[in-house]
Amino acid sequence: MVFWQLFNAPMNIAQTGEWLDVEPGTSLSQLASELSDRGIFKFPYLLSMYGRLSGQATRMQAGEYLVQPETAPKTLLKRLVGGDVYLHQITFIEGWQYSELIAALHDHDAIDLSNFNSETIMANLGLPNMHPEGQFFPDTYWFPRGITAISLLRQAHIALTERLNRAWSSYSAKAVLVAPYEALILASIIEKETRVAAERVRISGVFHRRLMRGMRLQTDPTVIYGLGSDYTGRLSRTNLTQDTPYNTYTRNGLPPTPIALVGQASLSAAVNPQLGSAIYFVATGRDDGSHYFSSTLEEHNAAVDRYLKQTESIH
């Protein structure tokens, strides 16, 4: 009875929890001794004996465990056998560039970056000729300590591919965008153009109509992406005429690759353009990040003038 009570009673665990790092090959008796040395459970032989009698002593799984307050020895052993390790998390943000994603991986101490080369990531994923920009779905990913960067990125790439294929299957205007990759490129531009959810399908409609008419997209985010480290934080007229593969003021059609990570909302908008006549849009200058949409150049120029006057008054 005393044995059973001790084995089911809460251990001496701090309110913030206790970390256990179980290395491969660690025996239950070694772990029990560590718990005793740390003052967590004073009867290591009881834990070792129960493990042997129950057949669980040799079934522990290595990993990092966070033991919460009120945890009993019996519960802890069940977690160790079940491999209920602590899961870390990392969040990739909509609109991030590939370089920002890689920086986040390097900043996370639970990810194994040994032998990781960000320049060969797509080759490691079996797509050696694919540009990595936009190839990973922005989301929160959970993982045990020691996961390799390539494993984590493979999850994010599979998630992106599944969503892209699902979106493409519902797309009807295939005379405008002719492949899923083009939908991904357009979605990345939409992602960077607005933070207003309701505007995404309207912007998609504008870009679809411009592509159908053979008009250049003339979208600032692609120009900024093409400038790379030369972008100073403010686009100049010189920037707009400075030709790069991503300058949609100097080149027709879509840029050669996506320019950012694409969230589900922008991906859905890219394949569901809103019907209408607008072929221009410009920021309103309001704090909500909204845009004014126009069907004629005259109307658009008037909206641009209002925006410029508003920004000048602020500065």
PETADA-V90452 format. One record per residue. N is the residue number from 0. SS is DSSP state (2 for helix, 1 for strand, 0 for the rest). PHI is phi in whole degrees, 0 to 359 (999 if undefined). PSI is psi in whole degrees, 0 to 359 (999 if undefined). Layout:
n->N ss->SS phi->PHI psi->PSI
n->N ss->SS phi->PHI psi->PSI
//
This chain:
n->0 ss->0 phi->999 psi->316
n->1 ss->2 phi->297 psi->316
n->2 ss->2 phi->303 psi->312
n->3 ss->2 phi->296 psi->320
n->4 ss->2 phi->295 psi->316
n->5 ss->2 phi->296 psi->323
n->6 ss->2 phi->284 psi->341
n->7 ss->2 phi->251 psi->0
n->8 ss->0 phi->273 psi->150
n->9 ss->1 phi->301 psi->141
n->10 ss->0 phi->278 psi->173
n->11 ss->0 phi->275 psi->87
n->12 ss->0 phi->241 psi->133
n->13 ss->0 phi->299 psi->155
n->14 ss->0 phi->299 psi->334
n->15 ss->0 phi->276 psi->357
n->16 ss->0 phi->91 psi->169
n->17 ss->1 phi->232 psi->136
n->18 ss->1 phi->268 psi->136
n->19 ss->1 phi->237 psi->125
n->20 ss->1 phi->250 psi->102
n->21 ss->1 phi->267 psi->107
n->22 ss->0 phi->283 psi->153
n->23 ss->0 phi->305 psi->134
n->24 ss->0 phi->90 psi->356
n->25 ss->0 phi->293 psi->131
n->26 ss->0 phi->272 psi->161
n->27 ss->2 phi->294 psi->324
n->28 ss->2 phi->295 psi->323
n->29 ss->2 phi->295 psi->317
n->30 ss->2 phi->294 psi->319
n->31 ss->2 phi->298 psi->320
n->32 ss->2 phi->296 psi->320
n->33 ss->2 phi->297 psi->318
n->34 ss->2 phi->298 psi->322
n->35 ss->2 phi->292 psi->314
n->36 ss->2 phi->299 psi->328
n->37 ss->0 phi->271 psi->1
n->38 ss->0 phi->75 psi->19
n->39 ss->0 phi->274 psi->320
n->40 ss->0 phi->215 psi->120
n->41 ss->0 phi->276 psi->355
n->42 ss->0 phi->236 psi->72
n->43 ss->2 phi->299 psi->327
n->44 ss->2 phi->295 psi->329
n->45 ss->2 phi->295 psi->318
n->46 ss->2 phi->294 psi->317
n->47 ss->2 phi->296 psi->318
n->48 ss->2 phi->293 psi->316
n->49 ss->2 phi->298 psi->320
n->50 ss->2 phi->298 psi->319
n->51 ss->2 phi->291 psi->315
n->52 ss->2 phi->295 psi->325
n->53 ss->2 phi->272 psi->353
n->54 ss->0 phi->78 psi->14
n->55 ss->0 phi->264 psi->349
n->56 ss->0 phi->300 psi->327
n->57 ss->0 phi->260 psi->9
n->58 ss->0 phi->249 psi->11
n->59 ss->0 phi->294 psi->145
n->60 ss->0 phi->251 psi->136
n->61 ss->0 phi->293 psi->155
n->62 ss->1 phi->151 psi->185
n->63 ss->1 phi->255 psi->126
n->64 ss->1 phi->237 psi->138
n->65 ss->1 phi->252 psi->113
n->66 ss->1 phi->267 psi->119
n->67 ss->0 phi->276 psi->158
n->68 ss->0 phi->303 psi->153
n->69 ss->0 phi->75 psi->7
n->70 ss->0 phi->283 psi->132
n->71 ss->1 phi->267 psi->157
n->72 ss->2 phi->305 psi->321
n->73 ss->2 phi->297 psi->318
n->74 ss->2 phi->293 psi->319
n->75 ss->2 phi->299 psi->314
n->76 ss->2 phi->298 psi->321
n->77 ss->2 phi->298 psi->320
n->78 ss->2 phi->293 psi->320
n->79 ss->2 phi->295 psi->320
n->80 ss->2 phi->289 psi->324
n->81 ss->2 phi->280 psi->353
n->82 ss->0 phi->68 psi->33
n->83 ss->0 phi->281 psi->68
n->84 ss->0 phi->283 psi->162
n->85 ss->0 phi->289 psi->135
n->86 ss->1 phi->254 psi->121
n->87 ss->1 phi->279 psi->171
n->88 ss->1 phi->219 psi->154
n->89 ss->1 phi->218 psi->143
n->90 ss->1 phi->242 psi->124
n->91 ss->0 phi->264 psi->130
n->92 ss->0 phi->262 psi->139
n->93 ss->0 phi->305 psi->135
n->94 ss->0 phi->91 psi->350
n->95 ss->0 phi->296 psi->147
n->96 ss->0 phi->273 psi->164
n->97 ss->2 phi->304 psi->321
n->98 ss->2 phi->298 psi->325
n->99 ss->2 phi->288 psi->323
n->100 ss->2 phi->298 psi->314
n->101 ss->2 phi->296 psi->321
n->102 ss->2 phi->297 psi->322
n->103 ss->2 phi->295 psi->322
n->104 ss->2 phi->298 psi->316
n->105 ss->2 phi->291 psi->335
n->106 ss->2 phi->277 psi->353
n->107 ss->0 phi->260 psi->118
n->108 ss->0 phi->282 psi->353
n->109 ss->0 phi->265 psi->359
n->110 ss->1 phi->259 psi->133
n->111 ss->1 phi->278 psi->112
n->112 ss->0 phi->255 psi->10
n->113 ss->0 phi->294 psi->137
n->114 ss->0 phi->63 psi->18
n->115 ss->0 phi->267 psi->130
n->116 ss->0 phi->232 psi->111
n->117 ss->2 phi->295 psi->340
n->118 ss->2 phi->279 psi->344
n->119 ss->2 phi->245 psi->16
n->120 ss->2 phi->301 psi->317
n->121 ss->2 phi->291 psi->327
n->122 ss->2 phi->296 psi->321
n->123 ss->2 phi->293 psi->336
n->124 ss->0 phi->269 psi->5
n->125 ss->0 phi->85 psi->15
n->126 ss->0 phi->230 psi->69
n->127 ss->0 phi->297 psi->336
n->128 ss->0 phi->261 psi->6
n->129 ss->0 phi->268 psi->133
n->130 ss->0 phi->289 psi->136
n->131 ss->0 phi->285 psi->344
n->132 ss->0 phi->299 psi->129
n->133 ss->0 phi->77 psi->7
n->134 ss->0 phi->268 psi->11
n->135 ss->0 phi->227 psi->137
n->136 ss->0 phi->277 psi->129
n->137 ss->0 phi->286 psi->121
n->138 ss->0 phi->191 psi->177
n->139 ss->1 phi->263 psi->126
n->140 ss->1 phi->246 psi->137
n->141 ss->1 phi->251 psi->140
n->142 ss->1 phi->200 psi->154
n->143 ss->1 phi->282 psi->155
n->144 ss->0 phi->304 psi->138
n->145 ss->0 phi->96 psi->359
n->146 ss->1 phi->298 psi->143
n->147 ss->1 phi->280 psi->150
n->148 ss->2 phi->301 psi->322
n->149 ss->2 phi->294 psi->324
n->150 ss->2 phi->294 psi->318
n->151 ss->2 phi->294 psi->317
n->152 ss->2 phi->291 psi->329
n->153 ss->2 phi->296 psi->319
n->154 ss->2 phi->301 psi->314
n->155 ss->2 phi->293 psi->326
n->156 ss->2 phi->289 psi->319
n->157 ss->2 phi->298 psi->318
n->158 ss->2 phi->299 psi->318
n->159 ss->2 phi->295 psi->314
n->160 ss->2 phi->299 psi->317
n->161 ss->2 phi->297 psi->316
n->162 ss->2 phi->290 psi->322
n->163 ss->2 phi->295 psi->315
n->164 ss->2 phi->295 psi->322
n->165 ss->2 phi->294 psi->318
n->166 ss->2 phi->295 psi->316
n->167 ss->2 phi->297 psi->327
n->168 ss->2 phi->294 psi->341
n->169 ss->0 phi->259 psi->2
n->170 ss->0 phi->276 psi->134
n->171 ss->0 phi->250 psi->334
n->172 ss->0 phi->273 psi->58
n->173 ss->0 phi->283 psi->3
n->174 ss->0 phi->279 psi->345
n->175 ss->0 phi->264 psi->301
n->176 ss->0 phi->256 psi->126
n->177 ss->0 phi->254 psi->359
n->178 ss->0 phi->206 psi->154
n->179 ss->2 phi->305 psi->324
n->180 ss->2 phi->298 psi->324
n->181 ss->2 phi->293 psi->324
n->182 ss->2 phi->297 psi->322
n->183 ss->2 phi->294 psi->319
n->184 ss->2 phi->298 psi->312
n->185 ss->2 phi->297 psi->319
n->186 ss->2 phi->300 psi->323
n->187 ss->2 phi->292 psi->326
n->188 ss->2 phi->291 psi->316
n->189 ss->2 phi->301 psi->319
n->190 ss->2 phi->303 psi->320
n->191 ss->2 phi->275 psi->342
n->192 ss->2 phi->279 psi->329
n->193 ss->0 phi->211 psi->150
n->194 ss->0 phi->250 psi->6
n->195 ss->0 phi->267 psi->115
n->196 ss->2 phi->303 psi->316
n->197 ss->2 phi->292 psi->343
n->198 ss->2 phi->275 psi->345
n->199 ss->2 phi->300 psi->313
n->200 ss->2 phi->290 psi->331
n->201 ss->2 phi->291 psi->318
n->202 ss->2 phi->294 psi->321
n->203 ss->2 phi->301 psi->319
n->204 ss->2 phi->298 psi->318
n->205 ss->2 phi->300 psi->312
n->206 ss->2 phi->293 psi->322
n->207 ss->2 phi->298 psi->315
n->208 ss->2 phi->294 psi->323
n->209 ss->2 phi->293 psi->318
n->210 ss->2 phi->295 psi->320
n->211 ss->2 phi->297 psi->325
n->212 ss->2 phi->270 psi->359
n->213 ss->0 phi->76 psi->18
n->214 ss->0 phi->276 psi->149
n->215 ss->0 phi->288 psi->147
n->216 ss->0 phi->292 psi->324
n->217 ss->0 phi->50 psi->58
n->218 ss->0 phi->245 psi->127
n->219 ss->2 phi->299 psi->319
n->220 ss->2 phi->304 psi->326
n->221 ss->2 phi->289 psi->324
n->222 ss->2 phi->297 psi->315
n->223 ss->2 phi->300 psi->317
n->224 ss->2 phi->299 psi->317
n->225 ss->2 phi->294 psi->331
n->226 ss->2 phi->287 psi->332
n->227 ss->2 phi->60 psi->229
n->228 ss->2 phi->290 psi->349
n->229 ss->2 phi->281 psi->349
n->230 ss->0 phi->288 psi->127
n->231 ss->0 phi->264 psi->358
n->232 ss->0 phi->108 psi->352
n->233 ss->0 phi->212 psi->126
n->234 ss->0 phi->282 psi->136
n->235 ss->0 phi->252 psi->169
n->236 ss->2 phi->298 psi->326
n->237 ss->2 phi->296 psi->321
n->238 ss->2 phi->299 psi->321
n->239 ss->2 phi->291 psi->337
n->240 ss->2 phi->258 psi->357
n->241 ss->0 phi->280 psi->109
n->242 ss->0 phi->286 psi->129
n->243 ss->0 phi->220 psi->166
n->244 ss->0 phi->301 psi->343
n->245 ss->0 phi->255 psi->2
n->246 ss->0 phi->277 psi->102
n->247 ss->0 phi->278 psi->5
n->248 ss->0 phi->272 psi->333
n->249 ss->0 phi->254 psi->347
n->250 ss->0 phi->232 psi->147
n->251 ss->0 phi->279 psi->158
n->252 ss->0 phi->75 psi->195
n->253 ss->0 phi->280 psi->155
n->254 ss->0 phi->293 psi->168
n->255 ss->0 phi->290 psi->337
n->256 ss->0 phi->217 psi->168
n->257 ss->0 phi->300 psi->164
n->258 ss->0 phi->243 psi->1
n->259 ss->0 phi->190 psi->169
n->260 ss->0 phi->289 psi->140
n->261 ss->0 phi->248 psi->125
n->262 ss->0 phi->278 psi->169
n->263 ss->2 phi->299 psi->322
n->264 ss->2 phi->296 psi->317
n->265 ss->2 phi->288 psi->325
n->266 ss->2 phi->296 psi->317
n->267 ss->2 phi->295 psi->321
n->268 ss->2 phi->295 psi->323
n->269 ss->2 phi->299 psi->329
n->270 ss->0 phi->256 psi->4
n->271 ss->0 phi->228 psi->61
n->272 ss->0 phi->296 psi->141
n->273 ss->0 phi->282 psi->135
n->274 ss->0 phi->292 psi->152
n->275 ss->0 phi->160 psi->192
n->276 ss->0 phi->241 psi->353
n->277 ss->0 phi->296 psi->134
n->278 ss->0 phi->232 psi->7
n->279 ss->1 phi->223 psi->154
n->280 ss->1 phi->204 psi->151
n->281 ss->1 phi->212 psi->153
n->282 ss->1 phi->298 psi->142
n->283 ss->0 phi->281 psi->339
n->284 ss->0 phi->89 psi->356
n->285 ss->0 phi->284 psi->162
n->286 ss->0 phi->292 psi->342
n->287 ss->0 phi->280 psi->357
n->288 ss->0 phi->75 psi->18
n->289 ss->0 phi->281 psi->169
n->290 ss->1 phi->234 psi->158
n->291 ss->1 phi->254 psi->129
n->292 ss->1 phi->255 psi->139
n->293 ss->1 phi->227 psi->150
n->294 ss->0 phi->260 psi->342
n->295 ss->0 phi->234 psi->157
n->296 ss->2 phi->294 psi->323
n->297 ss->2 phi->298 psi->315
n->298 ss->2 phi->296 psi->320
n->299 ss->2 phi->295 psi->315
n->300 ss->2 phi->299 psi->323
n->301 ss->2 phi->295 psi->320
n->302 ss->2 phi->293 psi->322
n->303 ss->2 phi->297 psi->318
n->304 ss->2 phi->299 psi->317
n->305 ss->2 phi->298 psi->318
n->306 ss->2 phi->297 psi->315
n->307 ss->2 phi->296 psi->319
n->308 ss->2 phi->295 psi->322
n->309 ss->2 phi->292 psi->317
n->310 ss->2 phi->291 psi->325
n->311 ss->2 phi->295 psi->322
n->312 ss->2 phi->292 psi->329
n->313 ss->2 phi->289 psi->318
n->314 ss->0 phi->279 psi->999
//
